[in-house]
Structures are given as C-alpha cells and as structure tokens.
Amino acid sequence: MPVKFAELLGHNLGKGASRTVITGGGAVTAWRHTAVLSIEGFPDREAVVDFVPTLKTPLIGVQSFLSDFVLTIDYPAKSFTLACP
C-alpha cells in the first residue's frame, strides 16, 4: 500500500518493521503494520500490510491475499470479483 494509507489508518510508519519488497519497479523498503481488511460480502480479517513510499496505487499480493479466493477479471469492464472457493 502507498504510505499515505498508513497515515490515514493512524499508523506511525517508522514504528513498523522495515523490510525489502519486490514490486514491478524493483526492490524497495517497506514498513509492516497490521490492518483490518473489509470487503463487502466477506468477513473482516486482520492482515499484515507493507506500506511502500514509492507506490502511487495499492497492490494486492497473490501469496498474501488473493490465493485465498477465486479471482475473476473482466478486462473490458475494468472490474474484478472475488469468490470463496
């Protein structure tokens, strides 16, 4: 997630554990914090979130999140849906 979301959620960025993550732009430093994810139709769940200063838009991790769901992408409509397997 972009660091602006850490601030909106009330996290003190520097108090999170720092680590190196790989994004499409290469290796960057991120700070880990926990957050509760709310998605309509699914139970809320606490997740570990990496906040990255160089990101402009949120990225959803495959191994850390999407692997729990069936993901359907409709490219022409520019939308996606998640379903429980």
PyMOL Python script that loads the backbone (N, CA, C, O; Angstrom):
from pymol import cmd

cmd.read_pdbstr("""\
ATOM      1  N   MET A   1       0.846  -1.176   0.000  1.00  0.00           N
ATOM      2  CA  MET A   1       0.000   0.000   0.000  1.00  0.00           C
ATOM      3  C   MET A   1       0.893   1.240   0.000  1.00  0.00           C
ATOM      4  O   MET A   1       1.988   1.219   0.562  1.00  0.00           O
ATOM      5  N   PRO A   2       0.433   2.301  -0.620  1.00  0.00           N
ATOM      6  CA  PRO A   2       1.159   3.562  -0.543  1.00  0.00           C
ATOM      7  C   PRO A   2       1.207   4.060   0.906  1.00  0.00           C
ATOM      8  O   PRO A   2       0.281   3.803   1.675  1.00  0.00           O
ATOM      9  N   VAL A   3       2.261   4.759   1.280  1.00  0.00           N
ATOM     10  CA  VAL A   3       2.402   5.221   2.662  1.00  0.00           C
ATOM     11  C   VAL A   3       1.287   6.158   3.091  1.00  0.00           C
ATOM     12  O   VAL A   3       1.004   6.252   4.285  1.00  0.00           O
ATOM     13  N   LYS A   4       0.643   6.854   2.163  1.00  0.00           N
ATOM     14  CA  LYS A   4      -0.443   7.759   2.559  1.00  0.00           C
ATOM     15  C   LYS A   4      -1.563   6.999   3.270  1.00  0.00           C
ATOM     16  O   LYS A   4      -2.266   7.579   4.099  1.00  0.00           O
ATOM     17  N   PHE A   5      -1.742   5.708   2.960  1.00  0.00           N
ATOM     18  CA  PHE A   5      -2.758   4.910   3.633  1.00  0.00           C
ATOM     19  C   PHE A   5      -2.355   4.608   5.072  1.00  0.00           C
ATOM     20  O   PHE A   5      -3.222   4.518   5.941  1.00  0.00           O
ATOM     21  N   ALA A   6      -1.083   4.454   5.343  1.00  0.00           N
ATOM     22  CA  ALA A   6      -0.624   4.228   6.717  1.00  0.00           C
ATOM     23  C   ALA A   6      -1.016   5.417   7.584  1.00  0.00           C
ATOM     24  O   ALA A   6      -1.515   5.252   8.698  1.00  0.00           O
ATOM     25  N   GLU A   7      -0.787   6.600   7.068  1.00  0.00           N
ATOM     26  CA  GLU A   7      -1.136   7.812   7.814  1.00  0.00           C
ATOM     27  C   GLU A   7      -2.640   7.915   8.022  1.00  0.00           C
ATOM     28  O   GLU A   7      -3.087   8.267   9.114  1.00  0.00           O
ATOM     29  N   LEU A   8      -3.434   7.612   6.988  1.00  0.00           N
ATOM     30  CA  LEU A   8      -4.899   7.669   7.100  1.00  0.00           C
ATOM     31  C   LEU A   8      -5.428   6.676   8.133  1.00  0.00           C
ATOM     32  O   LEU A   8      -6.435   6.932   8.792  1.00  0.00           O
ATOM     33  N   LEU A   9      -4.735   5.532   8.268  1.00  0.00           N
ATOM     34  CA  LEU A   9      -5.148   4.499   9.221  1.00  0.00           C
ATOM     35  C   LEU A   9      -4.587   4.718  10.617  1.00  0.00           C
ATOM     36  O   LEU A   9      -4.853   3.932  11.526  1.00  0.00           O
ATOM     37  N   GLY A  10      -3.808   5.785  10.791  1.00  0.00           N
ATOM     38  CA  GLY A  10      -3.273   6.121  12.103  1.00  0.00           C
ATOM     39  C   GLY A  10      -2.000   5.396  12.489  1.00  0.00           C
ATOM     40  O   GLY A  10      -1.630   5.391  13.663  1.00  0.00           O
ATOM     41  N   HIS A  11      -1.317   4.779  11.526  1.00  0.00           N
ATOM     42  CA  HIS A  11      -0.058   4.100  11.828  1.00  0.00           C
ATOM     43  C   HIS A  11       1.099   5.095  11.842  1.00  0.00           C
ATOM     44  O   HIS A  11       1.153   6.017  11.028  1.00  0.00           O
ATOM     45  N   ASN A  12       2.014   4.894  12.772  1.00  0.00           N
ATOM     46  CA  ASN A  12       3.274   5.626  12.766  1.00  0.00           C
ATOM     47  C   ASN A  12       4.220   4.789  11.920  1.00  0.00           C
ATOM     48  O   ASN A  12       4.704   3.751  12.373  1.00  0.00           O
ATOM     49  N   LEU A  13       4.486   5.227  10.704  1.00  0.00           N
ATOM     50  CA  LEU A  13       5.211   4.423   9.719  1.00  0.00           C
ATOM     51  C   LEU A  13       6.523   3.875  10.266  1.00  0.00           C
ATOM     52  O   LEU A  13       6.815   2.692  10.090  1.00  0.00           O
ATOM     53  N   GLY A  14       7.307   4.703  10.920  1.00  0.00           N
ATOM     54  CA  GLY A  14       8.620   4.296  11.417  1.00  0.00           C
ATOM     55  C   GLY A  14       8.583   3.250  12.510  1.00  0.00           C
ATOM     56  O   GLY A  14       9.604   2.619  12.783  1.00  0.00           O
ATOM     57  N   LYS A  15       7.429   3.045  13.153  1.00  0.00           N
ATOM     58  CA  LYS A  15       7.328   2.034  14.213  1.00  0.00           C
ATOM     59  C   LYS A  15       7.094   0.635  13.654  1.00  0.00           C
ATOM     60  O   LYS A  15       7.163  -0.346  14.395  1.00  0.00           O
ATOM     61  N   GLY A  16       6.820   0.532  12.361  1.00  0.00           N
ATOM     62  CA  GLY A  16       6.653  -0.775  11.740  1.00  0.00           C
ATOM     63  C   GLY A  16       8.011  -1.397  11.457  1.00  0.00           C
ATOM     64  O   GLY A  16       9.023  -0.699  11.392  1.00  0.00           O
ATOM     65  N   ALA A  17       8.025  -2.710  11.290  1.00  0.00           N
ATOM     66  CA  ALA A  17       9.264  -3.407  10.930  1.00  0.00           C
ATOM     67  C   ALA A  17       9.588  -3.105   9.470  1.00  0.00           C
ATOM     68  O   ALA A  17       8.721  -3.224   8.605  1.00  0.00           O
ATOM     69  N   SER A  18      10.822  -2.716   9.194  1.00  0.00           N
ATOM     70  CA  SER A  18      11.184  -2.441   7.799  1.00  0.00           C
ATOM     71  C   SER A  18      11.669  -3.722   7.133  1.00  0.00           C
ATOM     72  O   SER A  18      12.232  -4.608   7.777  1.00  0.00           O
ATOM     73  N   ARG A  19      11.436  -3.793   5.834  1.00  0.00           N
ATOM     74  CA  ARG A  19      11.877  -4.942   5.051  1.00  0.00           C
ATOM     75  C   ARG A  19      11.949  -4.536   3.585  1.00  0.00           C
ATOM     76  O   ARG A  19      11.382  -3.519   3.186  1.00  0.00           O
ATOM     77  N   THR A  20      12.638  -5.324   2.797  1.00  0.00           N
ATOM     78  CA  THR A  20      12.729  -5.090   1.366  1.00  0.00           C
ATOM     79  C   THR A  20      11.671  -5.931   0.669  1.00  0.00           C
ATOM     80  O   THR A  20      11.554  -7.130   0.921  1.00  0.00           O
ATOM     81  N   VAL A  21      10.894  -5.290  -0.216  1.00  0.00           N
ATOM     82  CA  VAL A  21       9.890  -5.990  -1.006  1.00  0.00           C
ATOM     83  C   VAL A  21      10.170  -5.744  -2.483  1.00  0.00           C
ATOM     84  O   VAL A  21      10.812  -4.763  -2.858  1.00  0.00           O
ATOM     85  N   ILE A  22       9.676  -6.653  -3.306  1.00  0.00           N
ATOM     86  CA  ILE A  22       9.852  -6.531  -4.748  1.00  0.00           C
ATOM     87  C   ILE A  22       8.517  -6.137  -5.373  1.00  0.00           C
ATOM     88  O   ILE A  22       7.513  -6.823  -5.182  1.00  0.00           O
ATOM     89  N   THR A  23       8.505  -5.040  -6.115  1.00  0.00           N
ATOM     90  CA  THR A  23       7.328  -4.616  -6.866  1.00  0.00           C
ATOM     91  C   THR A  23       7.709  -4.570  -8.340  1.00  0.00           C
ATOM     92  O   THR A  23       8.837  -4.905  -8.701  1.00  0.00           O
ATOM     93  N   GLY A  24       6.788  -4.162  -9.180  1.00  0.00           N
ATOM     94  CA  GLY A  24       7.084  -4.028 -10.603  1.00  0.00           C
ATOM     95  C   GLY A  24       8.219  -3.051 -10.866  1.00  0.00           C
ATOM     96  O   GLY A  24       8.895  -3.140 -11.891  1.00  0.00           O
ATOM     97  N   GLY A  25       8.429  -2.124  -9.945  1.00  0.00           N
ATOM     98  CA  GLY A  25       9.500  -1.138 -10.093  1.00  0.00           C
ATOM     99  C   GLY A  25      10.825  -1.576  -9.500  1.00  0.00           C
ATOM    100  O   GLY A  25      11.799  -0.825  -9.552  1.00  0.00           O
ATOM    101  N   GLY A  26      10.883  -2.785  -8.934  1.00  0.00           N
ATOM    102  CA  GLY A  26      12.129  -3.286  -8.354  1.00  0.00           C
ATOM    103  C   GLY A  26      12.055  -3.380  -6.843  1.00  0.00           C
ATOM    104  O   GLY A  26      10.973  -3.321  -6.258  1.00  0.00           O
ATOM    105  N   ALA A  27      13.210  -3.527  -6.216  1.00  0.00           N
ATOM    106  CA  ALA A  27      13.301  -3.692  -4.763  1.00  0.00           C
ATOM    107  C   ALA A  27      13.175  -2.331  -4.073  1.00  0.00           C
ATOM    108  O   ALA A  27      13.824  -1.362  -4.468  1.00  0.00           O
ATOM    109  N   VAL A  28      12.335  -2.271  -3.040  1.00  0.00           N
ATOM    110  CA  VAL A  28      12.131  -1.051  -2.265  1.00  0.00           C
ATOM    111  C   VAL A  28      11.980  -1.409  -0.789  1.00  0.00           C
ATOM    112  O   VAL A  28      11.693  -2.556  -0.447  1.00  0.00           O
ATOM    113  N   THR A  29      12.175  -0.418   0.080  1.00  0.00           N
ATOM    114  CA  THR A  29      11.964  -0.611   1.511  1.00  0.00           C
ATOM    115  C   THR A  29      10.497  -0.359   1.837  1.00  0.00           C
ATOM    116  O   THR A  29       9.896   0.606   1.364  1.00  0.00           O
ATOM    117  N   ALA A  30       9.938  -1.239   2.646  1.00  0.00           N
ATOM    118  CA  ALA A  30       8.550  -1.115   3.088  1.00  0.00           C
ATOM    119  C   ALA A  30       8.502  -1.243   4.604  1.00  0.00           C
ATOM    120  O   ALA A  30       9.424  -1.779   5.220  1.00  0.00           O
ATOM    121  N   TRP A  31       7.421  -0.748   5.202  1.00  0.00           N
ATOM    122  CA  TRP A  31       7.220  -0.866   6.643  1.00  0.00           C
ATOM    123  C   TRP A  31       5.942  -1.636   6.888  1.00  0.00           C
ATOM    124  O   TRP A  31       4.890  -1.309   6.339  1.00  0.00           O
ATOM    125  N   ARG A  32       6.042  -2.680   7.732  1.00  0.00           N
ATOM    126  CA  ARG A  32       4.917  -3.584   8.004  1.00  0.00           C
ATOM    127  C   ARG A  32       4.105  -3.119   9.195  1.00  0.00           C
ATOM    128  O   ARG A  32       4.638  -2.727  10.233  1.00  0.00           O
ATOM    129  N   HIS A  33       2.792  -3.178   9.006  1.00  0.00           N
ATOM    130  CA  HIS A  33       1.827  -2.904  10.069  1.00  0.00           C
ATOM    131  C   HIS A  33       0.648  -3.848   9.854  1.00  0.00           C
ATOM    132  O   HIS A  33       0.517  -4.447   8.786  1.00  0.00           O
ATOM    133  N   THR A  34      -0.201  -3.981  10.855  1.00  0.00           N
ATOM    134  CA  THR A  34      -1.420  -4.775  10.680  1.00  0.00           C
ATOM    135  C   THR A  34      -2.589  -3.831  10.434  1.00  0.00           C
ATOM    136  O   THR A  34      -2.610  -2.700  10.919  1.00  0.00           O
ATOM    137  N   ALA A  35      -3.549  -4.317   9.678  1.00  0.00           N
ATOM    138  CA  ALA A  35      -4.763  -3.561   9.380  1.00  0.00           C
ATOM    139  C   ALA A  35      -5.898  -4.551   9.208  1.00  0.00           C
ATOM    140  O   ALA A  35      -5.675  -5.708   8.854  1.00  0.00           O
ATOM    141  N   VAL A  36      -7.104  -4.098   9.456  1.00  0.00           N
ATOM    142  CA  VAL A  36      -8.284  -4.929   9.245  1.00  0.00           C
ATOM    143  C   VAL A  36      -8.809  -4.640   7.844  1.00  0.00           C
ATOM    144  O   VAL A  36      -9.090  -3.491   7.504  1.00  0.00           O
ATOM    145  N   LEU A  37      -8.942  -5.692   7.033  1.00  0.00           N
ATOM    146  CA  LEU A  37      -9.462  -5.557   5.678  1.00  0.00           C
ATOM    147  C   LEU A  37     -10.951  -5.861   5.685  1.00  0.00           C
ATOM    148  O   LEU A  37     -11.382  -6.889   6.208  1.00  0.00           O
ATOM    149  N   SER A  38     -11.731  -4.965   5.105  1.00  0.00           N
ATOM    150  CA  SER A  38     -13.176  -5.157   4.995  1.00  0.00           C
ATOM    151  C   SER A  38     -13.543  -5.184   3.522  1.00  0.00           C
ATOM    152  O   SER A  38     -13.324  -4.214   2.796  1.00  0.00           O
ATOM    153  N   ILE A  39     -14.105  -6.305   3.090  1.00  0.00           N
ATOM    154  CA  ILE A  39     -14.567  -6.456   1.714  1.00  0.00           C
ATOM    155  C   ILE A  39     -16.013  -6.895   1.786  1.00  0.00           C
ATOM    156  O   ILE A  39     -16.340  -7.877   2.453  1.00  0.00           O
ATOM    157  N   GLU A  40     -16.872  -6.174   1.106  1.00  0.00           N
ATOM    158  CA  GLU A  40     -18.299  -6.470   1.149  1.00  0.00           C
ATOM    159  C   GLU A  40     -18.566  -7.933   0.790  1.00  0.00           C
ATOM    160  O   GLU A  40     -18.087  -8.431  -0.229  1.00  0.00           O
ATOM    161  N   GLY A  41     -19.336  -8.608   1.638  1.00  0.00           N
ATOM    162  CA  GLY A  41     -19.688 -10.000   1.394  1.00  0.00           C
ATOM    163  C   GLY A  41     -18.732 -11.001   2.017  1.00  0.00           C
ATOM    164  O   GLY A  41     -18.977 -12.205   1.950  1.00  0.00           O
ATOM    165  N   PHE A  42     -17.646 -10.532   2.623  1.00  0.00           N
ATOM    166  CA  PHE A  42     -16.654 -11.405   3.253  1.00  0.00           C
ATOM    167  C   PHE A  42     -16.453 -10.963   4.692  1.00  0.00           C
ATOM    168  O   PHE A  42     -16.617  -9.783   5.003  1.00  0.00           O
ATOM    169  N   PRO A  43     -16.102 -11.891   5.574  1.00  0.00           N
ATOM    170  CA  PRO A  43     -15.822 -11.474   6.947  1.00  0.00           C
ATOM    171  C   PRO A  43     -14.565 -10.600   6.989  1.00  0.00           C
ATOM    172  O   PRO A  43     -13.630 -10.803   6.214  1.00  0.00           O
ATOM    173  N   ASP A  44     -14.556  -9.620   7.909  1.00  0.00           N
ATOM    174  CA  ASP A  44     -13.361  -8.805   8.102  1.00  0.00           C
ATOM    175  C   ASP A  44     -12.215  -9.713   8.506  1.00  0.00           C
ATOM    176  O   ASP A  44     -12.418 -10.727   9.175  1.00  0.00           O
ATOM    177  N   ARG A  45     -11.000  -9.339   8.094  1.00  0.00           N
ATOM    178  CA  ARG A  45      -9.842 -10.120   8.514  1.00  0.00           C
ATOM    179  C   ARG A  45      -8.657  -9.204   8.729  1.00  0.00           C
ATOM    180  O   ARG A  45      -8.443  -8.237   7.999  1.00  0.00           O
ATOM    181  N   GLU A  46      -7.899  -9.538   9.752  1.00  0.00           N
ATOM    182  CA  GLU A  46      -6.680  -8.777  10.030  1.00  0.00           C
ATOM    183  C   GLU A  46      -5.580  -9.285   9.111  1.00  0.00           C
ATOM    184  O   GLU A  46      -5.440 -10.489   8.896  1.00  0.00           O
ATOM    185  N   ALA A  47      -4.814  -8.367   8.579  1.00  0.00           N
ATOM    186  CA  ALA A  47      -3.757  -8.738   7.641  1.00  0.00           C
ATOM    187  C   ALA A  47      -2.522  -7.895   7.904  1.00  0.00           C
ATOM    188  O   ALA A  47      -2.606  -6.778   8.415  1.00  0.00           O
ATOM    189  N   VAL A  48      -1.382  -8.447   7.547  1.00  0.00           N
ATOM    190  CA  VAL A  48      -0.128  -7.695   7.595  1.00  0.00           C
ATOM    191  C   VAL A  48      -0.024  -6.938   6.277  1.00  0.00           C
ATOM    192  O   VAL A  48      -0.164  -7.522   5.202  1.00  0.00           O
ATOM    193  N   VAL A  49       0.222  -5.635   6.371  1.00  0.00           N
ATOM    194  CA  VAL A  49       0.272  -4.776   5.189  1.00  0.00           C
ATOM    195  C   VAL A  49       1.639  -4.109   5.121  1.00  0.00           C
ATOM    196  O   VAL A  49       2.130  -3.569   6.112  1.00  0.00           O
ATOM    197  N   ASP A  50       2.244  -4.153   3.940  1.00  0.00           N
ATOM    198  CA  ASP A  50       3.504  -3.445   3.703  1.00  0.00           C
ATOM    199  C   ASP A  50       3.178  -2.085   3.099  1.00  0.00           C
ATOM    200  O   ASP A  50       2.518  -2.003   2.062  1.00  0.00           O
ATOM    201  N   PHE A  51       3.639  -1.023   3.745  1.00  0.00           N
ATOM    202  CA  PHE A  51       3.441   0.334   3.240  1.00  0.00           C
ATOM    203  C   PHE A  51       4.726   0.779   2.547  1.00  0.00           C
ATOM    204  O   PHE A  51       5.803   0.759   3.144  1.00  0.00           O
ATOM    205  N   VAL A  52       4.603   1.182   1.276  1.00  0.00           N
ATOM    206  CA  VAL A  52       5.755   1.455   0.413  1.00  0.00           C
ATOM    207  C   VAL A  52       5.713   2.915  -0.040  1.00  0.00           C
ATOM    208  O   VAL A  52       4.715   3.355  -0.610  1.00  0.00           O
ATOM    209  N   PRO A  53       6.794   3.674   0.208  1.00  0.00           N
ATOM    210  CA  PRO A  53       6.786   5.094  -0.151  1.00  0.00           C
ATOM    211  C   PRO A  53       6.714   5.377  -1.646  1.00  0.00           C
ATOM    212  O   PRO A  53       6.220   6.435  -2.035  1.00  0.00           O
ATOM    213  N   THR A  54       7.185   4.479  -2.488  1.00  0.00           N
ATOM    214  CA  THR A  54       7.218   4.751  -3.924  1.00  0.00           C
ATOM    215  C   THR A  54       5.937   4.349  -4.651  1.00  0.00           C
ATOM    216  O   THR A  54       5.784   4.655  -5.833  1.00  0.00           O
ATOM    217  N   LEU A  55       5.013   3.670  -3.968  1.00  0.00           N
ATOM    218  CA  LEU A  55       3.759   3.264  -4.615  1.00  0.00           C
ATOM    219  C   LEU A  55       2.794   4.438  -4.718  1.00  0.00           C
ATOM    220  O   LEU A  55       2.681   5.249  -3.799  1.00  0.00           O
ATOM    221  N   LYS A  56       2.109   4.513  -5.834  1.00  0.00           N
ATOM    222  CA  LYS A  56       1.065   5.531  -6.034  1.00  0.00           C
ATOM    223  C   LYS A  56      -0.324   4.923  -5.889  1.00  0.00           C
ATOM    224  O   LYS A  56      -1.261   5.611  -5.484  1.00  0.00           O
ATOM    225  N   THR A  57      -0.468   3.625  -6.219  1.00  0.00           N
ATOM    226  CA  THR A  57      -1.752   2.927  -6.093  1.00  0.00           C
ATOM    227  C   THR A  57      -1.536   1.625  -5.325  1.00  0.00           C
ATOM    228  O   THR A  57      -0.438   1.069  -5.362  1.00  0.00           O
ATOM    229  N   PRO A  58      -2.557   1.129  -4.633  1.00  0.00           N
ATOM    230  CA  PRO A  58      -2.410  -0.115  -3.872  1.00  0.00           C
ATOM    231  C   PRO A  58      -2.168  -1.318  -4.791  1.00  0.00           C
ATOM    232  O   PRO A  58      -2.674  -1.375  -5.912  1.00  0.00           O
ATOM    233  N   LEU A  59      -1.388  -2.270  -4.291  1.00  0.00           N
ATOM    234  CA  LEU A  59      -1.163  -3.552  -4.954  1.00  0.00           C
ATOM    235  C   LEU A  59      -1.713  -4.645  -4.050  1.00  0.00           C
ATOM    236  O   LEU A  59      -1.557  -4.579  -2.830  1.00  0.00           O
ATOM    237  N   ILE A  60      -2.355  -5.647  -4.637  1.00  0.00           N
ATOM    238  CA  ILE A  60      -2.882  -6.769  -3.865  1.00  0.00           C
ATOM    239  C   ILE A  60      -1.967  -7.962  -4.098  1.00  0.00           C
ATOM    240  O   ILE A  60      -1.758  -8.378  -5.238  1.00  0.00           O
ATOM    241  N   GLY A  61      -1.428  -8.506  -3.028  1.00  0.00           N
ATOM    242  CA  GLY A  61      -0.498  -9.623  -3.133  1.00  0.00           C
ATOM    243  C   GLY A  61      -1.183 -10.933  -3.481  1.00  0.00           C
ATOM    244  O   GLY A  61      -2.267 -11.228  -2.979  1.00  0.00           O
ATOM    245  N   VAL A  62      -0.553 -11.708  -4.333  1.00  0.00           N
ATOM    246  CA  VAL A  62      -1.091 -13.010  -4.714  1.00  0.00           C
ATOM    247  C   VAL A  62      -0.931 -13.996  -3.561  1.00  0.00           C
ATOM    248  O   VAL A  62      -1.908 -14.616  -3.142  1.00  0.00           O
ATOM    249  N   GLN A  63       0.275 -14.148  -3.050  1.00  0.00           N
ATOM    250  CA  GLN A  63       0.509 -15.140  -1.992  1.00  0.00           C
ATOM    251  C   GLN A  63      -0.086 -14.717  -0.664  1.00  0.00           C
ATOM    252  O   GLN A  63      -0.551 -15.562   0.102  1.00  0.00           O
ATOM    253  N   SER A  64      -0.078 -13.422  -0.377  1.00  0.00           N
ATOM    254  CA  SER A  64      -0.533 -12.967   0.937  1.00  0.00           C
ATOM    255  C   SER A  64      -2.035 -12.708   1.020  1.00  0.00           C
ATOM    256  O   SER A  64      -2.568 -12.552   2.118  1.00  0.00           O
ATOM    257  N   PHE A  65      -2.732 -12.660  -0.126  1.00  0.00           N
ATOM    258  CA  PHE A  65      -4.157 -12.352  -0.074  1.00  0.00           C
ATOM    259  C   PHE A  65      -4.973 -13.093  -1.132  1.00  0.00           C
ATOM    260  O   PHE A  65      -5.865 -13.868  -0.786  1.00  0.00           O
ATOM    261  N   LEU A  66      -4.689 -12.874  -2.384  1.00  0.00           N
ATOM    262  CA  LEU A  66      -5.524 -13.406  -3.460  1.00  0.00           C
ATOM    263  C   LEU A  66      -5.565 -14.926  -3.525  1.00  0.00           C
ATOM    264  O   LEU A  66      -6.527 -15.488  -4.048  1.00  0.00           O
ATOM    265  N   SER A  67      -4.554 -15.597  -3.011  1.00  0.00           N
ATOM    266  CA  SER A  67      -4.522 -17.060  -3.086  1.00  0.00           C
ATOM    267  C   SER A  67      -5.640 -17.709  -2.265  1.00  0.00           C
ATOM    268  O   SER A  67      -5.885 -18.907  -2.409  1.00  0.00           O
ATOM    269  N   ASP A  68      -6.314 -16.952  -1.416  1.00  0.00           N
ATOM    270  CA  ASP A  68      -7.430 -17.474  -0.616  1.00  0.00           C
ATOM    271  C   ASP A  68      -8.762 -17.429  -1.368  1.00  0.00           C
ATOM    272  O   ASP A  68      -9.769 -17.922  -0.859  1.00  0.00           O
ATOM    273  N   PHE A  69      -8.784 -16.850  -2.564  1.00  0.00           N
ATOM    274  CA  PHE A  69     -10.033 -16.609  -3.286  1.00  0.00           C
ATOM    275  C   PHE A  69      -9.957 -17.095  -4.728  1.00  0.00           C
ATOM    276  O   PHE A  69      -8.883 -17.402  -5.244  1.00  0.00           O
ATOM    277  N   VAL A  70     -11.133 -17.157  -5.368  1.00  0.00           N
ATOM    278  CA  VAL A  70     -11.216 -17.345  -6.806  1.00  0.00           C
ATOM    279  C   VAL A  70     -11.369 -15.934  -7.384  1.00  0.00           C
ATOM    280  O   VAL A  70     -12.320 -15.223  -7.059  1.00  0.00           O
ATOM    281  N   LEU A  71     -10.442 -15.546  -8.227  1.00  0.00           N
ATOM    282  CA  LEU A  71     -10.418 -14.208  -8.807  1.00  0.00           C
ATOM    283  C   LEU A  71     -10.877 -14.281 -10.254  1.00  0.00           C
ATOM    284  O   LEU A  71     -10.335 -15.054 -11.045  1.00  0.00           O
ATOM    285  N   THR A  72     -11.875 -13.476 -10.601  1.00  0.00           N
ATOM    286  CA  THR A  72     -12.345 -13.379 -11.982  1.00  0.00           C
ATOM    287  C   THR A  72     -12.130 -11.941 -12.440  1.00  0.00           C
ATOM    288  O   THR A  72     -12.584 -11.000 -11.788  1.00  0.00           O
ATOM    289  N   ILE A  73     -11.437 -11.777 -13.561  1.00  0.00           N
ATOM    290  CA  ILE A  73     -11.147 -10.434 -14.068  1.00  0.00           C
ATOM    291  C   ILE A  73     -11.896 -10.226 -15.379  1.00  0.00           C
ATOM    292  O   ILE A  73     -11.826 -11.049 -16.292  1.00  0.00           O
ATOM    293  N   ASP A  74     -12.621  -9.100 -15.451  1.00  0.00           N
ATOM    294  CA  ASP A  74     -13.321  -8.694 -16.670  1.00  0.00           C
ATOM    295  C   ASP A  74     -12.588  -7.464 -17.203  1.00  0.00           C
ATOM    296  O   ASP A  74     -12.892  -6.333 -16.823  1.00  0.00           O
ATOM    297  N   TYR A  75     -11.625  -7.700 -18.085  1.00  0.00           N
ATOM    298  CA  TYR A  75     -10.807  -6.603 -18.592  1.00  0.00           C
ATOM    299  C   TYR A  75     -11.609  -5.542 -19.342  1.00  0.00           C
ATOM    300  O   TYR A  75     -11.384  -4.356 -19.105  1.00  0.00           O
ATOM    301  N   PRO A  76     -12.546  -5.911 -20.249  1.00  0.00           N
ATOM    302  CA  PRO A  76     -13.302  -4.860 -20.945  1.00  0.00           C
ATOM    303  C   PRO A  76     -14.090  -3.958 -19.980  1.00  0.00           C
ATOM    304  O   PRO A  76     -14.184  -2.750 -20.197  1.00  0.00           O
ATOM    305  N   ALA A  77     -14.646  -4.542 -18.929  1.00  0.00           N
ATOM    306  CA  ALA A  77     -15.424  -3.761 -17.963  1.00  0.00           C
ATOM    307  C   ALA A  77     -14.548  -3.117 -16.893  1.00  0.00           C
ATOM    308  O   ALA A  77     -15.034  -2.337 -16.074  1.00  0.00           O
ATOM    309  N   LYS A  78     -13.256  -3.444 -16.902  1.00  0.00           N
ATOM    310  CA  LYS A  78     -12.300  -2.914 -15.916  1.00  0.00           C
ATOM    311  C   LYS A  78     -12.764  -3.210 -14.482  1.00  0.00           C
ATOM    312  O   LYS A  78     -12.788  -2.332 -13.620  1.00  0.00           O
ATOM    313  N   SER A  79     -13.133  -4.486 -14.262  1.00  0.00           N
ATOM    314  CA  SER A  79     -13.590  -4.889 -12.931  1.00  0.00           C
ATOM    315  C   SER A  79     -13.095  -6.290 -12.616  1.00  0.00           C
ATOM    316  O   SER A  79     -12.686  -7.040 -13.502  1.00  0.00           O
ATOM    317  N   PHE A  80     -13.141  -6.626 -11.328  1.00  0.00           N
ATOM    318  CA  PHE A  80     -12.819  -7.979 -10.913  1.00  0.00           C
ATOM    319  C   PHE A  80     -13.739  -8.374  -9.779  1.00  0.00           C
ATOM    320  O   PHE A  80     -14.290  -7.520  -9.084  1.00  0.00           O
ATOM    321  N   THR A  81     -13.904  -9.682  -9.593  1.00  0.00           N
ATOM    322  CA  THR A  81     -14.708 -10.198  -8.489  1.00  0.00           C
ATOM    323  C   THR A  81     -13.906 -11.249  -7.743  1.00  0.00           C
ATOM    324  O   THR A  81     -13.075 -11.952  -8.316  1.00  0.00           O
ATOM    325  N   LEU A  82     -14.178 -11.335  -6.451  1.00  0.00           N
ATOM    326  CA  LEU A  82     -13.581 -12.362  -5.600  1.00  0.00           C
ATOM    327  C   LEU A  82     -14.689 -13.269  -5.104  1.00  0.00           C
ATOM    328  O   LEU A  82     -15.785 -12.808  -4.784  1.00  0.00           O
ATOM    329  N   ALA A  83     -14.402 -14.559  -5.041  1.00  0.00           N
ATOM    330  CA  ALA A  83     -15.366 -15.525  -4.503  1.00  0.00           C
ATOM    331  C   ALA A  83     -14.608 -16.525  -3.647  1.00  0.00           C
ATOM    332  O   ALA A  83     -13.440 -16.820  -3.898  1.00  0.00           O
ATOM    333  N   CYS A  84     -15.292 -17.044  -2.630  1.00  0.00           N
ATOM    334  CA  CYS A  84     -14.696 -18.111  -1.830  1.00  0.00           C
ATOM    335  C   CYS A  84     -14.737 -19.405  -2.636  1.00  0.00           C
ATOM    336  O   CYS A  84     -15.724 -19.691  -3.314  1.00  0.00           O
ATOM    337  N   PRO A  85     -13.664 -20.180  -2.560  1.00  0.00           N
ATOM    338  CA  PRO A  85     -13.641 -21.447  -3.320  1.00  0.00           C
ATOM    339  C   PRO A  85     -14.667 -22.447  -2.793  1.00  0.00           C
ATOM    340  O   PRO A  85     -14.776 -23.555  -3.319  1.00  0.00           O
TER     341      PRO A  85
END
""", "prot")
cmd.dss("prot")
cmd.show_as("cartoon", "prot")
cmd.util.cbc("prot")
cmd.orient("prot")
